[in-house]
Amino acid sequence: MLFRSIFEAALPYLTERTNHYSSYITGGTIKIDITPTTVVKSKGNTEQREKLNVSANNQYGADVYNGHSDGERRRIDVCLLLALQDLIATRATKKWNTIIFDEIMDCLDKTGIEHIIDLFRTFKDKSIYIISHSEDIKKHFDTAMTIQKKDGVSSIKEVI
């Protein structure tokens, strides 16, 4: 039960940080709430599992995560990822200054990409690495690398 109380104690912080990022990425149109739920399984054994319930209420539509478009869900996911990184950083013994995202911009329209890039520009003293197959993403960053894979070996093809 100690884990549950520590876990539940972190949820208000996690919700606050998620909504902080949502204010940048969605313009505040999506309010996110993170609450605990307990799932009890009963196939011979009674088992309790903690899960998170993430509700994402869009002032223009959906009030459940799956009711949002792919792009809206991606924005919510980014907010959650950044909030989780913040939570981890509060408990870390060393400063966390590197962020790596793989295909984070998929499913996003031009506006969604710009909002995330604008948010990233507010991060001071952080190195941000974005892995993407989209050529359009490169123009938003100071440095871009093209990696090629040939005969099972990856190597840097170009740095601009």
C-alpha positions as CSV (number, residue, x, y, z in Angstrom):
1,M,0.0,0.0,0.0
2,L,3.0,2.3,0.4
3,F,3.6,2.2,-3.4
4,R,0.0,3.2,-4.0
5,S,0.2,6.3,-1.7
6,I,3.5,7.4,-3.3
7,F,2.1,6.7,-6.7
8,E,-1.2,8.6,-6.1
9,A,0.7,11.5,-4.4
10,A,2.5,12.1,-7.7
11,L,-0.6,12.2,-9.9
12,P,-1.6,15.8,-9.1
13,Y,2.0,16.9,-10.2
14,L,1.8,14.7,-13.3
15,T,-1.6,16.2,-14.2
16,E,-0.4,19.8,-13.6
17,R,2.7,19.3,-15.8
18,T,0.7,17.5,-18.5
19,N,-1.7,20.5,-18.7
20,H,1.2,22.9,-18.6
21,Y,2.5,21.3,-21.8
22,S,-1.1,21.0,-23.2
23,S,-1.4,24.8,-22.9
24,Y,1.5,25.1,-25.4
25,I,0.7,22.2,-27.7
26,T,-3.1,22.4,-27.9
27,G,-3.5,26.1,-27.0
28,G,-5.3,24.9,-23.9
29,T,-8.2,23.4,-25.7
30,I,-7.5,19.9,-24.2
31,K,-7.6,19.5,-20.5
32,I,-6.0,16.3,-19.2
33,D,-6.8,14.5,-16.0
34,I,-4.8,11.5,-14.7
35,T,-6.4,9.4,-12.0
36,P,-5.6,5.9,-10.6
37,T,-7.8,2.9,-11.3
38,T,-7.6,-0.5,-9.8
39,V,-8.2,-3.6,-12.0
40,V,-9.1,-6.8,-10.2
41,K,-8.7,-10.0,-12.1
42,S,-10.4,-13.2,-10.9
43,K,-9.3,-16.3,-12.8
44,G,-8.6,-18.5,-9.9
45,N,-6.5,-15.8,-8.3
46,T,-7.5,-12.4,-7.2
47,E,-5.0,-9.9,-8.5
48,Q,-4.9,-6.2,-8.1
49,R,-3.2,-4.0,-10.7
50,E,-2.7,-0.3,-10.7
51,K,-3.5,1.5,-13.9
52,L,-3.8,5.1,-14.9
53,N,-6.9,6.6,-16.3
54,V,-6.1,9.5,-18.7
55,S,-9.1,11.6,-19.6
56,A,-8.6,14.3,-22.2
57,N,-11.5,16.7,-22.5
58,N,-11.4,18.7,-25.7
59,Q,-13.5,21.9,-25.4
60,Y,-14.4,21.4,-29.1
61,G,-15.3,17.7,-29.0
62,A,-14.1,14.5,-27.4
63,D,-13.9,13.8,-23.7
64,V,-12.1,10.5,-24.0
65,Y,-8.6,9.7,-25.4
66,N,-9.8,7.4,-28.2
67,G,-12.4,10.0,-29.3
68,H,-9.6,12.3,-30.5
69,S,-8.0,12.4,-33.9
70,D,-4.6,10.8,-34.4
71,G,-3.0,14.2,-34.3
72,E,-4.8,15.2,-31.1
73,R,-3.8,11.9,-29.5
74,R,-0.2,12.4,-30.5
75,R,-0.3,15.9,-28.8
76,I,-1.7,14.3,-25.7
77,D,1.0,11.7,-25.8
78,V,3.7,14.3,-26.1
79,C,2.3,16.2,-23.1
80,L,2.3,13.0,-21.0
81,L,5.8,12.0,-22.1
82,L,7.2,15.5,-21.1
83,A,5.3,15.4,-17.8
84,L,6.7,12.0,-17.0
85,Q,10.2,13.3,-17.7
86,D,9.5,16.2,-15.3
87,L,8.4,13.7,-12.7
88,I,11.5,11.6,-13.1
89,A,13.7,14.7,-13.0
90,T,12.2,15.7,-9.6
91,R,13.5,12.4,-8.2
92,A,16.8,12.2,-10.1
93,T,20.1,12.8,-8.4
94,K,21.6,14.3,-11.5
95,K,20.3,17.0,-13.9
96,W,18.4,15.6,-16.8
97,N,19.3,17.6,-19.9
98,T,18.8,15.3,-22.9
99,I,15.4,14.5,-24.6
100,I,15.2,11.9,-27.4
101,F,12.0,11.3,-29.4
102,D,11.4,8.8,-32.1
103,E,8.8,9.7,-34.7
104,I,7.2,12.2,-32.4
105,M,5.9,14.4,-35.2
106,D,4.0,11.6,-37.0
107,C,0.3,12.2,-37.4
108,L,0.7,15.9,-36.8
109,D,-0.3,18.7,-39.1
110,K,1.8,21.7,-39.8
111,T,0.3,23.6,-36.8
112,G,0.8,20.7,-34.4
113,I,4.5,20.5,-35.5
114,E,5.0,24.2,-35.0
115,H,3.4,24.2,-31.6
116,I,5.7,21.4,-30.4
117,I,8.8,23.1,-32.0
118,D,7.8,26.3,-30.2
119,L,7.5,24.5,-26.9
120,F,10.9,22.9,-27.4
121,R,12.4,26.4,-28.0
122,T,11.4,27.3,-24.4
123,F,13.6,24.5,-23.0
124,K,16.8,26.0,-21.8
125,D,19.9,23.9,-21.3
126,K,18.4,20.8,-23.0
127,S,19.6,18.9,-25.9
128,I,16.6,17.6,-28.0
129,Y,17.0,14.9,-30.5
130,I,14.2,14.0,-32.9
131,I,14.3,10.9,-35.0
132,S,12.1,11.3,-38.1
133,H,11.7,10.1,-41.7
134,S,10.2,13.5,-42.6
135,E,12.4,15.8,-44.6
136,D,10.2,18.8,-43.6
137,I,11.2,18.5,-39.9
138,K,14.8,19.3,-40.6
139,K,14.1,23.0,-41.3
140,H,13.0,23.5,-37.7
141,F,16.4,22.6,-36.2
142,D,19.8,24.1,-36.2
143,T,21.5,20.8,-37.0
144,A,20.2,17.7,-38.8
145,M,21.9,14.4,-39.5
146,T,20.9,12.0,-42.2
147,I,21.6,8.4,-41.3
148,Q,21.8,5.7,-44.0
149,K,21.7,2.0,-43.5
150,K,23.6,-0.1,-45.9
151,D,24.2,-3.9,-45.6
152,G,22.9,-3.8,-42.1
153,V,25.3,-1.0,-40.9
154,S,24.1,2.5,-40.1
155,S,26.3,5.5,-40.7
156,I,26.1,9.2,-40.9
157,K,25.6,10.3,-44.5
158,E,25.2,14.0,-44.0
159,V,25.3,16.7,-41.3
160,I,23.7,20.1,-42.0
